Amino acid sequence: MFSQRLRNLTPYVPGEQPQDRTYIKLNTNENPYPPSPRVVDTLTNLDPETLRRYPDPRFTLLRQRIAERYGVTPEQVFAGNGSDEVLSFIFFAFFDSANGGPLRFPEHTYSFYPVYCNYYGIDSERIPLAPGYRIDLAPYARSGSCGVIFPNPNAPTGIAVPLADITAFLERYPSDGMVVVDEAYVDFGAESAVALIDRHPNLLVVRTLSKSMSLAGLRLGFAMGNAELISALYTTKDAFNSYPLGTLAQLAGVAAIADAAYYDAVNRAVVATRERFSRTLTDSGWEVLPSAANFVFTRCPNAGGKTIYLKLKDKGILVRHFETPGISDFVRITIGTDPDMDACAAAIAECF
């Protein structure tokens, strides 16, 4: 009954969502603050009659608002059911290892990239991180690949790639190869590459409303790039599902995009808490990688990552641990509210 394709799949493993007790949840990089009041007003005052009809399959108003916010045209914007779906369409539409060679991405990075390679039958080449767990783009510029994808900041390390390095890389990389910069966490301290899309028609920048706009439960992401690339993504989308983005998500997205001042303040608060919590850890002798995201990647000098994860879970605090060789000593800790992080710091001091 099961296809060979299914038997060959290796699924993505999301952060756990246990129901056995109440936890301080610092394992899935959700924003600790509520969505914009404009989003709340939009959903509260929604006319139920709009739900009787299919949503706009071209996301017209949402694309207009995104374009205005980021200084592009609506024809340069594609939206989807979370940035993971947007990435899936990108993998399908542009990465073909049979014609261009393997897809290149960092050895330690967002774990959906190898999952999508497996799903679509794309060969991959994982590039080791540079000293300090940084992404060095020089090895990616070689010919013989169907494309390059990397997050900025990287996940799970949280380390950002300077915009100057991305610019220099795009000048060297073959113009017929796709480059995707996944900016899920860019609003917490990294530099966006959106300003480069007019100069580089092979560049796509992917964003999400899950992290910096407090809408992880809504599922809304988007990509910006050359209009021809965006048109190809709509062709891909319409061959899969004409209506992946519902009316609720589109209207809430419009409201969120419009409230830049609210989210700028929220994300400044997250950054301030991140810096304070990082100092607490380093003062205790922990190694903390320099983060430009809404999480820290850290390790204890006298305990492994799994031990840290288990002891904190026993204290009612969820963090993320990866069994991957090379980073298994680390845990990733999402930045919550100040009381959340004080509780986490207190549990760490008690256990380690």
N, C-alpha and C positions, 0 to 999 in steps of 0.2 A: 504493500500500500504506500510506502514512502519512497519518494524519488531519490536518485543518487545525489541530486543537488542538496536535498535536505540532509542526507546522511553525512555530507561533507562539511556542513556548516559548523563554525565555531562561534557561538553567540557572544555578544557584548555582555559583561557582567556589571549591572548598575550598582550604585551604593545601596547598602541594605536599608530596608524600611521596616524594622521590627515592630511588632504590635504587642509584645509581652509586657512592656512597661513604658513609663514616660522617660524619654532621654533628652539630654541636651544634644541636639543633632548638629554635629559639626563634620559631617562626612560627605555631603553632596553639593557643597558650594552654593547653597541657596542664600539669597540676600536676607539678612535678619530683619530688614525693615519692610513695612507694608508697601504695596503699590501706591502710585500717585493718587491723591484724592480725585483727580480728574477721571482716572480709571474707575474708581468706585462709583462716582456719579454717573458715568456712562453705563455701567452695568445695572445700577439701581434704576435708572430711568429708561431702560431699554423697552421699546415697544414690542411686545410679544408677537405682533403681527409680522415683524421682520423675519421671525424664525420659520414662518410658513413657506417662505420662498428660499430657493437655493442662494448661496452666497455669490458674490462677484468673483468669477473665476480668474479675473486679471488683477484683483486687489487694487483697483484704480486709486481710490482715495488714500489708502495706506501707502502705496508707492509714491504718490505725490508728496505726502508728508515726510516720508523717509528722504526723498530727493531734496526737499527743501532743507531738511535738518543737516544733511551731510554734503551739500553742495554738488549734487549730481543731477541728472535728468531722470524722469520716471522710467524712460526706456533703458536706463542703466541699473534698474532695481528689479530683483526677483524675490518673492517671499514664499515661505513654506511652513509646514507644520513642525516648527522647531528647527534649529540649525542642523540637527542631525539629519532630518529629511533633506534639507538643502544640500548638505554634504553628500548624501546618497545619490541625489540626482547629478551632482558634479562628478562623482566617481563614474557613474554610468555614462555620462555624456562625453567626457573628455579624457579619461585615462584608459588607454588601450595599449597594454604592454606588448601585444602581438605586433603592433606597428611601430612602437617607439622605444621599447625597453621597459625596465621596471619603474614603478613609481617610487620616488625617494621621499622619505620622511625620517624624523629623528628616531634613534633607537628607543629612547624613553620619552613617550609623548602620549597624546590622547589615544586610548586603546580601541576606539572605534575605527581608526584608520586601517589596521590590519584586518579587522572584522569585515569591513567593506571590500577590501582586496580579496579576501576569501569568498565573499558573497558574489562578487562579479568576476572572479577568475583573473584578477590583475596581479602580475608579479610585482614584488616589492623589494626595495633595498633600504635597509635601516642604517642610517648614518650615525656612528657613535657620537655622543656628546663630547664637546671639548672640555678641557680641565675646568673645574668649578661647575660642572653640569650645565654649561652654556651651549647654545646652538651656534656653531660656526658655519656660515653659509657657503664658505669657499668650496668644500667637497661636493656640494649640490650642483655647482655650476658646470660640471663636466657634461659633455654630450652623452647620448645613449640612454636617455630616460624618457618616459612618456609624460613626465610632469613632476612637480615638487609640491608638497603640502606641509605646512608646519603651523602650530599655534603661536600667536604672539599676544601675551606672554605664553610660554610653554606650559603645558600641564603634563605631569603633576609638579614640576619643579617650581613654577611661578616666575621664572627668570625671563625678562623681556629681551627681545632683539632690538637694538637701536634702529631707528628709521634710516639713518645713514647707511647702515649695513644692508638693509633691505634694498635701498635705492641702488647701491653699488652692485649688489647681486643681480638685480633685474637688468642692469646695463650689460652684464656679462652673460646672462643665461640666454640660450637660443630663443629667438622670438616665436618660433613655432611650437614651443613647449609650454604647457599650462603651469602657472604658479598660483597656488591658493594660500592665502594668509587667513588663518582661522582666528578671528579676533573676539572670541567669546569673553575674554577677561580684560580687554584693552582699556576699559574705562576706569580701571583701578590703578593706573600708573604707567601704562605703555603708550607708545606713539602709533597712531593709526596710519595705515598705508593707503587710505581712501584717496588721498590727493594724487596718488601715482597712477590711478587707473586710466586717465586720459593719455598719459605718456606711454603706457604699456598695455596694449590691447590683449595681451595674454595673461593679465592679472585679474583674479577674482578675490574680493575681500568678503568674508563671511562674518555675520554678526548674529547675536541672539538677544532676546529680551528676557531670558531666563535669569541672568546673573545681575547685571547692573540695573535692570528695570523691575526686579522683584516679581517676575511673571513666569516662573518655572512651571507653574501648574497650568498655564494657558497654552503653551507650545506654539511659539512664534519665533521664526528666525528669518534672515534675509541675506541676500548676496548683492554686491555691487560690482559692476565691471562693464566692459565694452558691450554695447547694445547687441552685437551679433552673438556674443556668448550668452547674454541674458535671453535672447530669443531661443537659443538652443535649449536652455533650461526649461522654458515654457513648453517646447515641443516634448521634452522628456516627461515633464509633469503631466501633460494632457494625454500621453500614452499610458500613464499609470493611474491617475485619478484627477478628474477635472476640478474637484472641489476639496482639496486637502485642508484648506484654511477657512474655518467657519465664520459666520457673521459676527459672533461674539468676539472671536480672536481679532478680527480685522478692526472692529470698532474700538476695542480696548487698546490695540496697538496704536491706532491713530491718537487716542488720548494720551498714551504713555509717551510717544515720540514728541508730543507737543509740550510736555512738561519738563523741559531740560533743567530748569532751575531746581525743581524738587529733587530730581535724581542726582544732579551735581552735588547737592548738599548731603544726600544719603551716602553717596559713594565717598565723599570726603570723610564722613564719619567712619565708614568701614576702613579706609586707609589709616586714619588716626588710631583706631583700635588695633589694626594689624601691626603698626609700628610699635605701639606700647606693649603688645603681647610678645612681639619678637624680642624686644629688649629684656622682657622678663625671662624668656627662655635662654637667651644668650648669657644673661647674668647668672643663670643657674648652671652654666657650663654646656648647654645644648648647642648643637650646630644648627643654624637656621639659614637656608639659602635666601639670597636677596629677592624678595617677592614683589612683583608688580601686579599681583592678582588679589582675589578676595580669599586667599588661603595662604598658609605657610607650609613648606616642606622641611621637615626637621627631624633630627635624630638625637638620641641620648648617648653619651659616651659609654654607659655601662648597662645598656639594655637594647635588645633587638626590637625591630619594628613590630613584630607580631606580639611580643610581650607588652609593649606600650599599648597597642590596640586593645588587647584583652583586659589589661588592668584598668584602663580608662572605661571600657565598656562595663566592667564590673562596678565602677563608680557611677554609672549612669550617663556616661559621656561617649558619644559615638564619633570616632575619627576614621579615616580611611587608611588601610594598609594594603600594599601591593606585594605579592609574593615574587615579583619579577627579580631575577638575579641582577645585581648591580644597584638596585634601589630598595631592596627588602629591609634594610636597616632603618629606613625613613618611615614616617607617617605623614599624611597630609591632613592638616587641621583647617577646616573652614573658619573664617572669621565671623563670629556671631556678635551679639550685643556685648557691651562692656560687662554686664553681670555674667553672661555666658562665659566670656573669656576669663574672668576672675575665678569662676568656678572651675574651669579647666586648669588654670594655673595652680589653684589650690590642690586639685587632685594630683597633678603632676608632682608638686612639692611633697605631697604625702607619700606617693608611690615610689618616687625615684630620688 
